């Protein structure tokens, strides 16, 4: 099975859609799962997936484009940053080991320095620095430096486990109270497991509790919301940054499920292969796959939709085989998506649809063997 990685690079531009789209377009060597600009933070998060070679090519190109279009010396936003291409994490998909993510991160960082002459900090798994160290000025670049690029700054590259970036607006709360809430939620302060939290003052007198949930199997977005409500905190708008695994999703992730975008990427790859084959039959198949990709990408978070999503992703490998369009990366994307959806099916739903679940498991097992 093809080994796949996800990357969620953060770029210091959240307002000029022309710039954001140009950066995303430059990353076309990988599968683009999502583009999420934030004008308040003046930051955009682009979610990508692919094998090691494709992902490196996509990320080097995206960093190059960001460096050409973003002048960090003229940048202003509420989110801390050190570079035009600020943070580039490499994240495992499926059974990919975290050590392999670190190897990709190291190779990527070496290319960014050698080809673009932008200093690189290595952070995360297996490294000496954390992002907090780097942003606080406690670190020196691992490649290049000590002076940073005059307009592009530096790039933080590293391997990490999956996390969910989740924000909520706090209503009827003072700045001091909000900061106290953030402190009390942090894991390092004895709060909730796997929570990092900051408070940002946004335009319009809005207070945002911004969190990274880095143990999503233990603390999900809804767990944080429930805890805030339990404390009597008035919770306003909830916002997911990027994508969320289906097993951790709450209402904020409706239409933004990681597995749905992975399944959509698999369907798009197949559609491209079918188009390349040519002829009426393959053109018709490509059109069906393109519609399937568009529909999957916006999948809802209901249990019915999640079970159906698992079945639809598991069906992609048989479609490939029947059409003679076998593609290792598409198979891997579809399998990872199907398994993720399957894991998000509740015990109650599984019991109510036991025959569908048994058929789903057989199809997922067959996809592994394919």
C-alpha positions in Angstrom: 0.0 0.0 0.0 1.3 3.5 -0.9 2.6 5.4 2.1 0.8 8.7 2.4 1.3 11.9 4.4 -0.7 15.0 5.1 0.6 18.6 5.4 -1.2 21.6 6.7 1.1 24.5 5.9 0.2 27.9 7.4 0.9 31.0 5.2 0.9 34.6 6.4 -1.8 35.9 4.1 -5.5 35.6 4.9 -7.0 38.5 3.0 -5.9 38.6 -0.6 -7.5 35.7 -2.3 -5.4 36.1 -5.4 -2.3 35.5 -3.4 -3.8 32.6 -1.5 -5.1 30.9 -4.7 -1.7 31.3 -6.4 0.0 29.6 -3.4 -2.5 26.8 -3.5 -2.2 26.4 -7.3 1.6 26.1 -7.0 1.1 23.0 -4.7 -0.6 21.0 -7.4 1.8 18.1 -7.3 -0.1 16.9 -4.2 -3.8 16.5 -3.6 -5.3 19.8 -2.3 -7.9 18.9 0.3 -8.9 22.3 1.6 -8.1 26.1 1.5 -9.1 28.0 4.7 -8.2 31.7 4.8 -8.7 33.7 8.1 -8.7 37.5 7.6 -8.6 38.3 11.3 -5.5 36.2 11.9 -4.2 37.2 8.4 -3.3 33.6 7.8 -4.4 30.8 5.5 -4.2 27.1 6.1 -4.0 24.8 3.1 -4.4 21.1 3.6 -2.5 18.7 1.2 -2.1 15.0 0.9 0.3 12.8 -1.1 3.2 10.5 -1.1 6.6 11.7 0.1 7.9 12.8 -3.3 4.7 14.6 -4.4 4.2 16.3 -1.1 7.8 17.6 -1.1 7.4 19.0 -4.6 4.1 20.7 -3.7 5.5 22.2 -0.5 8.7 23.6 -2.0 6.7 25.2 -4.8 4.2 26.6 -2.3 6.9 28.0 -0.1 8.6 29.6 -3.1 5.3 31.2 -4.2 4.6 32.5 -0.7 8.1 34.0 -0.5 7.6 35.7 -3.8 4.2 37.2 -2.9 4.3 37.9 0.8 6.5 40.6 2.4 6.6 39.7 6.1 8.0 43.1 7.0 4.7 44.7 5.9 2.5 42.0 7.5 0.1 42.6 10.4 -2.1 40.1 12.1 -3.1 38.8 15.5 -1.5 35.4 15.1 2.3 35.0 15.9 4.4 34.2 12.9 8.1 33.9 11.9 7.7 33.5 8.1 5.7 34.1 5.0 5.4 30.3 4.9 5.2 30.1 8.6 4.6 26.5 9.8 4.8 23.4 7.6 3.9 20.3 9.5 4.2 16.7 8.1 1.4 14.5 9.5 1.0 10.7 9.1 -2.0 9.3 7.2 -3.1 5.8 7.8 -0.4 3.6 9.1 2.5 5.9 8.2 5.0 6.0 11.1 5.8 9.4 12.7 9.5 8.7 12.2 8.9 8.6 8.4 7.2 12.0 8.7 10.3 13.4 10.4 12.4 12.1 7.5 10.2 13.9 5.0 10.3 17.0 7.1 14.1 16.9 7.3 14.4 16.4 3.5 11.9 19.2 2.9 13.8 21.6 5.1 17.0 20.9 3.4 15.5 21.7 0.0 13.9 24.9 1.3 17.3 26.2 2.5 19.3 24.9 -0.4 16.9 26.0 -3.2 15.2 29.0 -1.7 17.8 30.3 0.9 15.1 30.7 3.5 16.3 29.6 7.0 14.6 26.6 8.5 13.7 25.7 12.1 13.0 22.0 12.7 10.4 21.5 15.4 8.2 18.7 16.8 8.8 15.0 16.8 12.5 14.1 17.4 13.6 17.8 17.4 15.0 20.1 20.1 12.6 23.0 19.5 8.9 23.5 20.0 6.9 26.2 18.1 6.7 28.1 21.4 10.5 28.1 21.7 10.8 29.4 18.1 8.2 32.1 18.5 9.6 33.2 21.8 13.1 33.7 20.3 14.6 30.9 22.3 15.8 29.0 19.2 18.2 29.5 16.3 17.6 28.2 12.8 18.8 24.7 12.2 19.6 25.6 8.6 20.7 29.0 7.6 20.6 32.0 9.9 21.2 33.6 12.3 19.8 36.3 10.1 16.4 35.6 8.6 15.3 36.2 5.0 14.5 40.0 4.8 10.9 39.5 3.5 10.1 35.8 3.9 11.5 35.3 7.4 12.0 31.6 8.2 10.0 28.4 7.9 9.2 26.0 10.8 9.2 22.5 9.4 8.4 19.4 11.5 6.6 16.1 12.1 3.6 15.9 14.4 0.6 13.7 15.1 -2.8 14.8 13.8 -4.5 17.6 15.7 -7.7 19.7 15.4 -7.4 23.5 15.4 -10.6 24.7 17.0 -11.8 28.2 17.9 -14.7 29.6 19.8 -15.9 33.1 20.5 -16.4 33.9 24.2 -19.5 36.0 24.9 -19.9 38.3 27.9 -16.4 37.6 29.0 -13.6 40.1 29.9 -10.1 39.8 28.5 -8.8 38.8 32.0 -11.5 36.1 32.4 -10.9 34.8 28.9 -7.1 34.4 29.6 -7.9 32.7 32.8 -10.2 30.2 31.0 -7.4 29.5 28.4 -4.8 28.9 31.2 -7.2 26.5 33.0 -7.9 24.5 29.9 -4.2 23.8 29.0 -2.9 20.3 29.6 0.4 21.7 30.8 -1.4 23.6 33.6 -3.4 20.5 34.6 -6.4 21.2 32.5 -7.9 19.1 29.7 -5.8 16.4 28.1 -4.3 17.4 24.8 -5.4 21.1 24.9 -3.2 24.1 23.9 -5.1 27.4 24.2 -4.6 31.1 23.6 -6.9 34.1 23.6 -6.9 36.6 20.7 -8.6 40.0 20.7 -10.3 40.3 17.3 -11.7 43.4 15.6 -15.2 44.3 16.7 -14.4 43.7 20.4 -14.5 39.9 19.9 -12.6 37.5 22.1 -11.5 34.2 20.5 -10.4 31.2 22.4 -8.0 29.5 19.9 -7.1 25.9 20.6 -5.0 23.1 19.2 -6.4 19.7 20.3 -3.5 17.4 19.9 -5.0 14.3 21.6 -8.2 14.1 19.6 -8.9 10.5 20.7 -9.1 11.9 24.3 -10.4 15.5 23.9 -12.7 16.5 21.0 -14.1 19.9 20.1 -17.4 19.0 21.7 -15.7 18.0 24.9 -14.2 21.5 25.2 -17.6 23.1 24.4 -19.3 21.0 27.0 -16.7 21.9 29.6 -17.1 25.6 28.9 -20.9 25.3 29.2 -20.5 23.3 32.4 -18.5 26.2 33.8 -21.2 28.7 32.8 -19.2 30.3 30.0 -21.3 31.7 27.2 -20.0 30.1 24.0 -20.5 32.0 20.8 -19.6 31.0 17.2 -17.5 27.8 16.9 -14.9 27.5 14.1 -12.9 24.7 12.8 -9.5 25.6 11.1 -8.8 23.2 8.3 -10.3 19.7 8.5 -11.4 17.4 11.3 -11.4 13.5 11.5 -14.9 12.2 11.5 -14.5 10.4 14.8 -13.8 13.8 16.5 -16.3 15.9 14.7 -19.0 18.2 16.1 -21.3 20.6 14.3 -18.4 22.9 13.4 -17.0 20.2 11.1 -20.1 19.8 9.0 -18.8 19.7 5.4 -15.2 19.8 6.6 -14.4 16.1 7.4 -10.9 14.9 6.7 -12.0 11.5 5.4 -14.5 13.1 3.1 -11.8 15.2 1.5 -9.5 12.2 1.2 -12.2 10.2 -0.5 -13.0 13.1 -2.8 -9.2 13.3 -3.7 -9.3 9.6 -4.6 -12.3 10.1 -6.8 -10.7 13.1 -8.5 -7.5 11.1 -9.2 -9.7 8.4 -10.9 -11.6 11.0 -12.9 -8.3 12.4 -14.2 -7.2 8.9 -15.2 -10.5 8.2 -16.9 -10.3 11.5 -18.8 -6.9 10.6 -20.0 -8.1 7.3 -21.4 -10.6 9.1 -23.5 -13.7 7.7 -25.3 -17.4 8.0 -24.4 -17.4 5.3 -21.7 -14.4 6.7 -19.8 -15.7 10.3 -20.2 -19.0 9.3 -18.7 -17.1 7.5 -15.8 -15.0 10.6 -15.3 -18.1 12.8 -15.0 -19.7 10.4 -12.4 -16.5 10.4 -10.4 -16.2 14.2 -10.5 -19.8 14.5 -9.2 -18.9 11.9 -6.5 -15.9 13.9 -5.5 -17.8 17.1 -5.2 -20.6 15.5 -3.1 -18.2 13.6 -0.8 -16.2 16.8 -0.1 -19.2 18.4 1.5 -20.4 15.4 3.5 -22.4 16.1 6.6 -21.5 14.8 10.1 -24.7 12.7 10.7 -24.2 9.0 11.4 -26.2 8.1 8.3 -23.8 10.3 6.2 -20.7 8.9 7.9 -21.7 5.2 7.3 -22.6 6.1 3.7 -19.3 7.9 3.3 -17.4 4.7 4.4 -19.3 2.6 1.9 -18.8 5.1 -0.9 -15.0 5.3 -0.2 -14.7 1.5 0.1 -16.5 1.1 -3.3 -13.8 3.2 -5.1 -11.3 0.4 -5.4 -13.7 -2.0 -7.1 -14.6 0.8 -9.5 -10.9 1.2 -10.3 -10.4 -2.5 -10.9 -13.4 -2.9 -13.1 -12.4 0.1 -15.2 -8.7 -0.9 -15.4 -7.7 2.3 -13.6 -5.8 1.0 -10.7 -3.7 3.7 -9.0 -1.8 3.0 -5.8 -2.3 6.5 -4.3 -6.0 6.6 -5.1 -6.4 3.2 -3.5 -4.6 4.3 -0.4 -6.6 7.6 -0.1 -9.9 5.7 -0.4 -8.9 3.1 2.1 -7.7 5.6 4.7 -10.9 7.5 4.2 -13.1 4.4 4.5 -11.4 3.2 7.6 -11.6 6.6 9.2 -15.3 6.8 8.5 -15.8 3.2 9.7 -14.1 4.1 13.0 -16.5 7.1 13.4 -19.6 4.9 13.2 -21.2 4.8 16.6 -21.9 1.4 18.3 -25.6 2.2 18.1 -25.4 2.8 14.4 -23.2 -0.3 13.9 -25.8 -2.4 15.8 -28.7 -1.0 13.8 -27.0 -1.7 10.4 -25.0 -4.9 11.2 -25.3 -6.3 7.7 -24.1 -3.1 6.1 -21.2 -3.0 8.5 -20.2 -6.6 7.8 -20.3 -5.9 4.0 -18.2 -2.7 4.6 -15.6 -4.6 6.6 -15.3 -7.2 3.8 -14.9 -4.5 1.2 -12.2 -2.6 3.2 -10.3 -5.9 3.8 -10.5 -6.6 0.0 -9.1 -3.1 -0.7 -6.0 -3.8 1.5 -5.3 -7.0 -0.5 -5.8 -5.1 -3.8 
